[in-house]
Amino acid sequence: MQVQVVKSKIHRVKVTEADLNYIGSITIDENLMEAANIIEGEKVQIVNVNNGERLETYVINGTRGSGEVCLNGPAARRVSVNDIIIIISYGIMDFEEAKSFKPSLIFPNEKTNQLK
């Protein structure tokens, strides 16, 4: 049997931009992506702490060190700049493997989106 488990989480980052006219996705600072073990194109769930919205999209690389977290396209309607969000990715693995798997969880400074 296989199960879906949390693979990576960027816990409580601030939305720096919402670009309705972009083609879609979430742009994330590459430092945050690397620390959380998230790759470009990976599917993620976005949980908005401010309004309870949940949505799924895919990741594109943002400028390294910028603190950039930008919801693009239709997802931009689900957030406001300065909202606090949680970004979660999931992996599918064997049940026994999942029992000992440790996800990559990061807790950046939510005011600057920089790693602590």
C-alpha positions as CSV (number, residue, x, y, z in Angstrom):
1,M,0.0,0.0,0.0
2,Q,1.1,3.6,-0.6
3,V,0.2,6.7,1.3
4,Q,0.5,10.4,0.7
5,V,2.5,12.2,3.3
6,V,3.9,15.7,3.9
7,K,7.2,16.0,2.1
8,S,8.0,19.7,2.6
9,K,6.6,22.7,4.3
10,I,7.4,26.4,4.3
11,H,5.5,27.5,7.5
12,R,4.2,31.0,7.7
13,V,5.6,33.2,5.0
14,K,4.3,36.6,3.9
15,V,2.8,37.1,0.5
16,T,4.9,39.8,-1.2
17,E,2.9,40.1,-4.4
18,A,-0.3,38.9,-6.1
19,D,-0.1,39.1,-9.9
20,L,-3.5,38.3,-11.5
21,N,-2.2,38.8,-15.1
22,Y,0.5,36.2,-14.8
23,I,-0.1,32.7,-16.4
24,G,-0.4,30.9,-13.0
25,S,1.6,29.3,-10.2
26,I,3.4,30.6,-7.1
27,T,6.8,32.2,-7.3
28,I,9.0,31.4,-4.3
29,D,12.5,32.7,-3.4
30,E,15.0,29.9,-4.4
31,N,16.6,30.0,-0.9
32,L,13.2,29.0,0.6
33,M,12.6,26.3,-2.1
34,E,16.1,24.8,-1.5
35,A,15.8,24.8,2.3
36,A,12.4,23.1,2.0
37,N,13.4,20.6,-0.6
38,I,10.9,21.9,-3.2
39,I,11.7,22.0,-6.9
40,E,10.4,24.1,-9.8
41,G,7.2,22.6,-11.2
42,E,6.3,20.8,-8.0
43,K,2.7,20.7,-7.0
44,V,2.0,22.5,-3.7
45,Q,-0.9,23.3,-1.5
46,I,-1.3,26.9,-0.3
47,V,-3.1,27.5,3.0
48,N,-3.9,31.1,3.7
49,V,-3.8,31.8,7.5
50,N,-5.6,35.1,7.1
51,N,-8.8,33.9,5.3
52,G,-8.7,30.1,5.4
53,E,-8.4,29.6,1.7
54,R,-6.7,26.5,0.4
55,L,-5.6,26.0,-3.2
56,E,-3.2,23.9,-5.3
57,T,-0.7,25.2,-7.8
58,Y,2.8,24.6,-9.0
59,V,6.1,26.3,-8.1
60,I,8.3,28.6,-10.2
61,N,11.7,29.9,-9.1
62,G,11.9,33.3,-7.6
63,T,14.9,35.5,-7.2
64,R,17.4,33.9,-4.7
65,G,17.5,35.9,-1.4
66,S,14.7,38.2,-2.3
67,G,12.1,36.8,0.1
68,E,9.7,36.7,-2.9
69,V,6.4,34.8,-2.4
70,C,4.0,35.8,-5.2
71,L,0.7,34.1,-6.1
72,N,0.1,34.3,-9.8
73,G,-2.9,34.1,-12.1
74,P,-6.3,33.1,-10.6
75,A,-4.6,32.2,-7.3
76,A,-3.9,35.9,-6.9
77,R,-7.6,36.3,-6.1
78,R,-7.3,34.1,-3.0
79,V,-4.7,36.2,-1.2
80,S,-3.8,39.8,-0.4
81,V,-0.3,41.1,-0.2
82,N,1.0,40.7,3.4
83,D,-1.3,37.6,4.1
84,I,0.5,34.8,5.9
85,I,0.5,31.5,4.1
86,I,1.8,28.0,4.6
87,I,3.2,26.1,1.5
88,I,3.0,22.3,1.7
89,S,4.1,19.6,-0.8
90,Y,3.2,15.9,-0.5
91,G,4.9,12.7,-1.6
92,I,3.6,9.3,-2.2
93,M,5.5,6.4,-0.7
94,D,5.3,2.9,0.6
95,F,3.5,2.6,3.9
96,E,6.5,1.2,5.8
97,E,8.8,3.8,4.3
98,A,6.4,6.6,5.4
99,K,6.6,5.5,9.0
100,S,10.2,6.7,9.3
101,F,10.2,9.5,6.7
102,K,11.1,12.9,8.0
103,P,9.8,15.9,6.0
104,S,11.7,19.1,5.3
105,L,10.0,21.7,7.5
106,I,11.3,25.3,7.5
107,F,10.1,28.3,9.6
108,P,11.3,31.5,8.0
109,N,11.0,34.9,9.5
110,E,7.4,35.8,8.5
111,K,8.1,39.5,8.3
112,T,11.1,39.2,5.9
113,N,10.6,35.7,4.5
114,Q,14.3,35.1,5.2
115,L,15.6,31.9,6.8
116,K,16.4,32.2,10.5
